Amino acid sequence: MLIAPSMLSSDFSKLGEETARMERAGADWIHLDVMDAHFVPNLTFGAPIVGAIRPYTKLPFDVHLMISEPLRYVDDFLKAGADIISFHLEAESSVHETIRAIRAGGAKPAVALKPKTPVEAVLPFLDDLDMVLVMTVEPGFGGQSFMAPMMDKVRTLKAHGAFVEVDGGINPQTAVAAKEAGVDVCVAGTSVFHAPDAAKAIATLREGKGVVL
Ligand SMILES: O=C(CO)[C@@H](O)[C@H](O)COP(=O)(O)O
């Protein structure tokens, strides 16, 4: 499994250094949670901050837009250096148009699903997507508990050949369930940034065997 540390759990006073620290610790991607205090009840950062930390790593930027109107901001995040852009199926923008805009700008489009959204809702779009992001917590905050029933969605998506990322409550134990379900990418905030040794935490999650290295 690939591991994408979520910068939501980093020290925001030194985002650039924290990003470089994750690269040194062996992260595969850098996950950036953009929240607008409308689609979700929390407010984080926008494209200028993503652009400001872009020079600190060569790792792919995996930008998760938890915003009501993703299409309106796609160009800003493309210019800021996003490599993968996930937007929510439950948001207000046209799914087809948003996918098209992301791909036309040279990035990889992904659709994210809130826990209550049935997996069937994303199946018609799979051929146009590079990834599906299955939320394993209600989007908005780090530090919540993993929703194991979401692994049924992962199994369905894998049966359709999708590339699948999960996000929320990933720790050495829940990474085992993710790996067994066939997850390709785990996003992890708390369990990486609050670990005494981020490199060991990332290696442990990647193994997905429940054995803390
Ligand atoms: O998108 C989100 C929350 O909305 C996630 O990326 C969390 O930030 C993951 O944090 P942990 O659950 O790993 O602490």
PDBQT file of the ligand as one rigid body, heavy atoms in Angstrom, charges set to zero:
ROOT
HETATM    1  O1  LIG A 301      -9.836  14.207   5.406  1.00  0.00    +0.000 OA
HETATM    2  C1  LIG A 301      -9.639  13.948   6.561  1.00  0.00    +0.000 C 
HETATM    3  C2  LIG A 301     -10.607  14.402   7.570  1.00  0.00    +0.000 C 
HETATM    4  O2  LIG A 301     -11.642  15.016   6.929  1.00  0.00    +0.000 OA
HETATM    5  C3  LIG A 301      -8.468  13.128   6.897  1.00  0.00    +0.000 C 
HETATM    6  O3  LIG A 301      -7.392  13.303   5.986  1.00  0.00    +0.000 OA
HETATM    7  C4  LIG A 301      -7.952  13.179   8.275  1.00  0.00    +0.000 C 
HETATM    8  O4  LIG A 301      -7.120  14.282   8.436  1.00  0.00    +0.000 OA
HETATM    9  C5  LIG A 301      -7.178  11.949   8.593  1.00  0.00    +0.000 C 
HETATM   10  O5  LIG A 301      -6.729  12.082   9.893  1.00  0.00    +0.000 OA
HETATM   11  P1  LIG A 301      -6.604  10.852  10.882  1.00  0.00    +0.000 P 
HETATM   12  O6  LIG A 301      -7.958  10.220  10.987  1.00  0.00    +0.000 OA
HETATM   13  O7  LIG A 301      -5.598   9.925  10.247  1.00  0.00    +0.000 OA
HETATM   14  O8  LIG A 301      -6.127  11.478  12.133  1.00  0.00    +0.000 OA
ENDROOT
TORSDOF 0
